Amino acid sequence: MGIRSTVRNGPAAHNDTCHWQAEKLRLIEQVHLSNPQPKVVSLESGTGNDIALVDERQSLGEGNKLWLALEMLRLKLRGNALKPGMRVVQRSCGSAAATMAYACARLELPFTAIVPKDLTATAMERVTAHGGELAVADNPADAHDLEASYTIRPGYTVIDQYSAEVRALPTRHSPGERMLRSTSVAVGRTPSLVVTAVGTGTTANTVRFAASDRQLNLDIVGVDIAGGILTDYVGLNLHGRSDASHCLEGASPGYVPPSFIRTSVDRFLEVRQEAAIAVCHFFKDEFNYEMGPSSGMAMFGALTELQKMKDRREGQLIATFCYDHGERYEDTIFNHAFLKEKGLEIAPWRETLEKLIADLK
């Protein structure tokens, strides 16, 4: 009798798990289908070479990072690493942690973000506002230790956004496919060149995979802050190595995450943080368009590439992301007292930018 009871309950419990996982996968699909494609801002140079700016500044429920969070959760569900009653844990900060908290809330999954102690109060509030919990690490080494401690506990699944496991995510909902599709629909042309911040490499990776699936002849330019991943990994050091920390949230902290695939990027470009911030000020003043500094870094790279195309009149389309809204940075990069305190002089770069744009017309 006991044996029969055990046999009967075993498959039933397994079926309950499979049903739960199938339900969560359906919810992921519903979130994807319920959210519109991002709007695309077309910047026409007058030479036939234009920039398509994929605007991801909307809420957490519509941005590129949500697609990434959902695909990481889908990967865990399909790999049977996420089961009923388990808690999702991720070592992340800023919008990545907030977006994972949002995604987990939509799927009714408990979530804990391992964050550095110097994360701003606003960024922490964005995580807790969506029901996420915070585990605060005193330093980066502690963050690794905290993540390891969660890994060995039963009832937890750790999602490492830097792991090779999630670096490609070759699905129809990947950030790369989202960029190419929205650009093609909005502008009527498929980009021949994509400029993206390197960061963890996920955007560059997925653009490369999506272009390969579509059999597109596409160049990808990886842009990063001077002294970041490019200096350490590629050896590109145009402006001299500086050990001073930068204030561009979302840019590489100076090491190469294992999620980054070197061959995803055809060539690299370093951008000074002053140049990235100057772009943000210029777009706010001239176009009433607010963007964050990592977006300014990518846009500076796109404008640099556009300048190279000018004389060739090739009729190419450059695509890049606008990752986040400038409202988050009113107290930092848009605050002149903050810039002075950090020793950031953006006036020369603003002048360079204005000349570059005037020359493109």
Helices and strands as residue ranges (DSSP letters): H 2-34, E 39-44, E 50-55, H 64-78, E 87-91, H 94-106, E 111-116, H 121-128, E 133-137, H 140-151, E 156-158, G 164-166, H 175-187, E 193-197, H 202-214, E 219-225, H 229-229, I 230-234, G 262-264, E 267-271, H 273-287, H 293-309, G 310-312, E 317-322, G 326-329, H 336-342, H 347-360
